[in-house]
Amino acid sequence: MASKDTATPTDDFARQLAPWLGAHLPGSPSVEIADVTEPAQGFSSRTLLFTARWQHGSEAMERRLVARIQRDVAVPMLADVFHQYRVMRAIAAHSPVKVPNIDFAERDSSVLGAPFFLMDRIDGRVPPDFPSYHQQGWVADLPTSERTRCWWNGIEEMERLHRIDWRCFPFLAVGAVAPPDAVFYLDRFVGNWFDWAREGRSFPVISQALAYLKAHAPPAAASGLVWNDARLGNTMYAADGTAVASLIDFEVATLGPPEVDLAHWVYLDEVFSENFGVPRIDGLPRGVEAVAGFERIYGRAMPQFSYYMAVAALKILILSVRSYGNDKNMGAPEALPDFLVNRLAHYLEEFRAGR
């Protein structure tokens, strides 16, 4: 046990949370908080993993939990830890989509120094970003057929997410009088992030692409929740297979067409391979193969998918404009990255050419 003078942040967390959690459990038992670990910092919140133990009558109880604690952030779109809380609670209430169960939340900062919520910890494995899953790690080690199955299992779970009626997320639909389309998405998220990131600077490539995409948006065949960070690295898989254990990280979820997420999923494969200078591993669909699979799973045609690839490319380019990691330096460049600019131009050209 650390002394008061040598107490660590995780010791403080355990000491502060234990009485609060006990007061929120049936019978208000005395709770022990153990095995606290803090992974690498996220952007909008601190994440701490821990085990809660208590006695319920004669039965010893144990629950493995994850705490998400609000941090001071620069980005307005990441300023509310309860955004993710509300999204995941709505997903769980209206669908069978695999997301962590959430039973506890506290808005009063006096408990841990900031608002927080607690969710059940799910066992599984997540494709690594750094180093890229194209380069090494359990995804790269899978046989090609299993790697492909892993990829499509993620898409099938995402399709269940996209079935949820957009009106189940009223806190995201403020002002919406019709099913949110691509223009809604570009205005509410992409445009807002760009306004924050540019800091009054001029980026004609981005401004012109954003205006073009808003002016030429295809009709939305469907509308619902946009996960907005759909990718292998935000999908947890079973520890011993390719089944999806959970979808994670809904920090910037919004509304719009499902194609926004599908294109982002494909485009991030390119970013984590070609943009990183890493050979792309076999078994991860792209292009016409990916779109054909999406059409089969979603049960409808997606004839203008290149439009949404351009939207994904634009969004990632905007994320490169300004460093937005709280105590992380994301290395925002003085000039726009060539790869990201070129991919945006490529997909805009494909859309204009009707491909």
C-alpha positions in Angstrom: 0.0 0.0 0.0 1.5 3.4 -1.0 1.8 6.0 1.7 -0.1 9.2 1.4 3.1 11.0 0.3 3.8 8.4 -2.4 0.2 7.8 -3.6 -0.1 7.5 -7.4 -2.9 8.8 -9.6 -4.3 5.2 -9.7 -4.1 5.0 -5.9 -6.1 8.2 -5.7 -8.6 6.9 -8.2 -9.2 3.8 -6.2 -9.5 5.7 -2.9 -12.0 8.2 -4.4 -14.1 5.8 -6.4 -14.6 3.1 -3.9 -17.1 4.8 -1.5 -19.0 6.3 -4.5 -19.4 2.9 -6.2 -20.4 1.3 -2.9 -23.2 3.9 -2.5 -24.5 3.0 -6.0 -24.6 -0.8 -5.4 -27.5 -2.6 -3.7 -27.0 -2.6 0.0 -24.3 0.0 -0.2 -21.5 -2.5 0.5 -17.8 -1.6 1.2 -16.0 -1.8 -2.1 -12.4 -2.6 -2.9 -11.0 -1.1 -6.1 -8.0 -3.3 -7.3 -5.8 -3.9 -10.3 -6.1 -0.4 -11.6 -4.2 0.2 -14.8 -4.3 3.2 -17.2 -3.6 2.5 -20.8 -2.2 5.1 -23.2 -4.3 8.3 -23.1 -7.2 8.8 -25.4 -8.3 12.1 -26.8 -11.5 13.0 -25.0 -11.2 11.0 -21.8 -8.9 9.2 -19.4 -9.4 5.5 -19.5 -8.8 3.3 -16.4 -9.3 -0.4 -16.1 -10.0 -1.9 -12.7 -11.7 -4.6 -10.7 -14.3 -3.8 -8.1 -14.8 -6.4 -5.3 -17.5 -6.4 -2.5 -19.5 -8.7 -0.4 -23.2 -9.3 -1.1 -24.5 -11.3 1.8 -22.4 -14.4 2.0 -21.4 -14.1 -1.7 -18.1 -12.5 -2.8 -18.8 -10.3 -5.8 -16.4 -9.1 -8.5 -16.9 -6.9 -11.5 -14.3 -5.8 -14.1 -15.0 -2.3 -15.2 -13.6 0.5 -17.3 -13.8 4.2 -16.2 -14.0 7.0 -18.8 -13.2 10.3 -17.1 -13.6 13.6 -18.9 -10.5 15.5 -19.7 -9.9 19.2 -20.6 -9.9 19.2 -24.4 -9.3 21.7 -27.1 -11.7 20.3 -29.6 -15.3 21.3 -29.0 -16.6 18.1 -30.6 -14.8 16.1 -27.9 -15.7 18.2 -25.0 -18.4 16.0 -23.4 -17.6 12.5 -22.2 -21.4 11.9 -21.9 -21.8 12.2 -25.6 -20.3 8.7 -25.9 -22.4 7.6 -22.9 -25.6 8.7 -24.5 -24.8 7.1 -27.8 -23.9 3.7 -26.3 -26.9 3.6 -24.1 -29.2 4.4 -27.0 -27.5 1.7 -29.1 -28.0 -0.9 -26.4 -31.6 0.2 -25.9 -32.6 -0.1 -29.5 -30.5 -2.9 -31.0 -28.5 -6.1 -30.4 -25.3 -4.4 -31.4 -22.3 -5.5 -29.2 -21.3 -2.5 -27.1 -20.1 -2.3 -23.5 -22.9 -2.3 -20.9 -23.0 1.0 -18.9 -24.7 1.1 -15.4 -22.9 3.9 -13.6 -22.4 7.6 -14.4 -21.6 10.8 -12.4 -21.7 14.4 -13.6 -20.5 15.9 -10.4 -16.8 16.6 -10.6 -16.3 16.4 -6.9 -15.9 12.6 -6.9 -13.0 12.1 -9.4 -12.3 15.7 -10.3 -14.3 15.5 -13.6 -17.5 13.8 -14.8 -17.2 10.1 -15.6 -19.0 6.9 -16.4 -18.2 3.2 -15.8 -18.8 0.4 -18.3 -18.2 -3.3 -18.2 -14.9 -4.5 -19.4 -15.1 -6.8 -22.4 -12.4 -9.5 -23.1 -11.1 -9.5 -26.6 -8.3 -8.2 -28.8 -8.2 -5.0 -31.0 -6.2 -4.6 -34.2 -3.2 -2.4 -33.4 -2.7 1.1 -35.0 0.9 1.6 -34.0 2.6 -0.4 -35.4 -0.1 -0.8 -38.1 -2.0 -4.1 -38.2 -0.8 -4.3 -41.8 2.7 -4.6 -40.5 2.6 -6.8 -37.4 0.3 -8.2 -34.7 -2.4 -10.7 -34.5 -4.3 -9.6 -37.7 -1.2 -9.8 -39.8 -0.5 -13.3 -38.3 -4.0 -14.6 -39.3 -4.3 -16.9 -42.4 -5.7 -14.8 -45.2 -9.1 -16.4 -45.2 -9.5 -15.7 -41.4 -8.3 -12.1 -41.9 -11.0 -11.6 -44.6 -13.7 -13.1 -42.3 -12.5 -10.8 -39.5 -13.0 -7.8 -41.8 -16.4 -8.8 -43.0 -17.6 -9.7 -39.4 -16.9 -6.1 -38.5 -19.0 -4.9 -41.4 -21.9 -7.2 -40.5 -21.9 -5.9 -36.9 -21.8 -2.3 -38.3 -24.8 -3.1 -40.5 -26.8 -3.9 -37.3 -25.7 -0.5 -36.0 -27.0 1.2 -39.1 -30.4 -0.4 -38.8 -31.2 1.7 -35.8 -33.7 4.5 -36.6 -32.0 7.9 -36.5 -34.8 9.2 -34.3 -33.5 7.0 -31.5 -30.8 9.6 -31.1 -32.7 12.8 -30.5 -29.7 14.5 -28.9 -27.9 14.1 -32.3 -30.9 15.1 -34.4 -31.6 18.6 -33.0 -33.0 20.7 -35.8 -33.4 17.7 -38.2 -36.7 17.7 -39.9 -35.9 14.9 -42.4 -33.6 11.9 -42.4 -30.0 13.2 -42.1 -28.2 13.1 -45.4 -24.6 13.7 -46.5 -25.1 17.5 -46.3 -26.3 17.2 -42.7 -23.2 15.2 -41.9 -20.9 17.6 -43.7 -22.4 20.6 -42.0 -22.7 19.1 -38.5 -19.4 17.4 -38.2 -16.9 17.9 -41.1 -17.6 21.6 -41.4 -17.6 22.3 -37.7 -14.3 20.4 -37.3 -12.7 22.4 -40.2 -13.9 25.7 -38.7 -12.1 24.8 -35.4 -9.0 23.3 -37.1 -8.3 26.1 -39.5 -7.9 28.8 -36.9 -8.7 31.5 -39.5 -6.2 30.1 -42.0 -7.0 29.5 -45.6 -6.9 25.9 -47.0 -8.4 26.2 -50.6 -8.1 22.5 -51.3 -10.2 21.7 -48.3 -12.7 24.6 -48.7 -13.3 23.8 -52.4 -13.7 20.1 -51.8 -16.2 20.7 -49.0 -18.2 23.1 -51.1 -18.2 20.7 -54.0 -19.3 17.7 -51.9 -22.1 19.7 -50.3 -23.3 20.9 -53.7 -23.2 17.4 -55.3 -24.4 15.1 -52.5 -26.4 12.1 -53.8 -29.8 11.4 -52.3 -29.4 9.3 -49.1 -30.9 5.8 -49.5 -30.8 5.3 -45.8 -30.0 7.4 -42.7 -29.0 6.6 -39.2 -26.2 6.7 -36.7 -22.7 7.5 -38.1 -20.1 5.8 -35.8 -17.7 8.3 -37.4 -14.6 6.4 -36.5 -15.4 3.1 -38.1 -12.3 1.0 -38.6 -10.7 -2.3 -37.6 -8.8 -0.5 -34.8 -12.1 0.4 -33.1 -13.5 -3.2 -33.3 -12.8 -5.7 -30.5 -12.7 -9.3 -31.6 -12.9 -12.5 -29.6 -9.6 -13.5 -28.0 -9.5 -16.8 -29.9 -11.3 -16.1 -33.2 -12.7 -13.6 -35.6 -16.1 -13.0 -34.0 -16.8 -9.4 -33.0 -16.8 -8.9 -29.2 -17.7 -5.2 -29.3 -17.7 -2.0 -31.2 -15.9 0.7 -29.2 -15.2 4.5 -29.2 -18.3 6.5 -30.1 -16.7 9.8 -29.1 -17.7 11.7 -32.2 -20.8 9.7 -33.4 -23.3 11.7 -35.4 -26.0 11.1 -38.0 -26.0 10.6 -41.7 -25.9 7.9 -44.4 -24.3 4.5 -43.5 -22.0 4.9 -46.5 -20.0 7.5 -44.5 -18.9 4.7 -42.1 -18.3 2.1 -44.7 -16.1 4.4 -46.7 -14.2 5.5 -43.6 -13.6 1.8 -42.8 -12.1 1.2 -46.3 -10.2 4.5 -46.4 -8.5 3.9 -43.0 -7.1 0.6 -44.4 -5.3 2.8 -46.9 -4.1 5.2 -44.3 -2.7 2.5 -42.1 -0.9 0.9 -45.0 0.0 3.1 -47.9 0.2 6.4 -45.9 2.5 4.6 -43.4 4.7 3.2 -46.1 3.7 -0.3 -45.1 2.7 -3.0 -47.7 -1.0 -3.7 -47.6 -1.7 -7.2 -46.3 -3.8 -9.6 -48.3 -7.4 -10.4 -47.5 -8.8 -6.9 -46.8 -11.3 -6.0 -49.5 -11.3 -2.7 -51.3 -12.7 -1.1 -54.4 -15.4 -3.0 -56.3 -15.0 -6.1 -54.1 -15.7 -4.1 -51.0 -18.7 -2.3 -52.5 -20.2 -5.5 -53.8 -19.9 -7.0 -50.3 -21.5 -3.9 -48.7 -24.4 -4.1 -51.2 -25.0 -7.8 -50.4 -24.9 -7.2 -46.6 -27.1 -4.0 -46.7 -29.4 -5.4 -49.3 -29.3 -2.4 -51.7 -27.2 -0.8 -54.4 -24.5 1.8 -53.5 -23.9 3.3 -57.0 -22.1 6.5 -55.9 -19.7 5.0 -53.3 -16.7 7.1 -54.6 -18.6 10.2 -53.3 -18.3 8.8 -49.7 -14.7 7.8 -50.2 -14.1 11.4 -51.1 -15.9 12.4 -47.9 -13.7 10.1 -45.9 -10.6 11.4 -47.5 -11.7 15.0 -46.8 -12.4 14.3 -43.1 -9.0 12.7 -42.6 -7.2 15.5 -44.4 -9.0 18.0 -42.1 -7.8 16.0 -39.0 -4.2 16.6 -40.2 -4.6 20.4 -40.1 -4.4 21.0 -36.4 -3.0 19.0 -33.5 -6.0 18.0 -31.4 -4.5 15.5 -29.0 -4.7 16.9 -25.5 -1.3 16.2 -24.1 -0.3 14.3 -27.2 1.5 16.0 -30.1 -0.1 14.7 -33.2 2.5 16.5 -35.4 0.1 18.8 -37.3 2.2 19.6 -40.4 3.0 23.1 -41.8 1.8 21.9 -45.2 -1.0 19.4 -46.0 0.3 15.9 -46.3 0.7 14.9 -50.0 -0.8 11.4 -49.6 -4.0 12.7 -48.0 -4.3 15.5 -50.6 -3.7 13.1 -53.5 -6.2 10.6 -52.2 -8.9 13.3 -51.9 -8.2 14.3 -55.5 -8.3 10.7 -56.6 -11.7 10.0 -55.1 -13.2 13.3 -56.2 -12.1 12.4 -59.8 -13.6 9.0 -59.5 -16.9 10.5 -58.4 -16.9 13.1 -61.2 -16.2 10.3 -63.7 -19.1 8.3 -62.4 -16.9 5.4 -61.2 
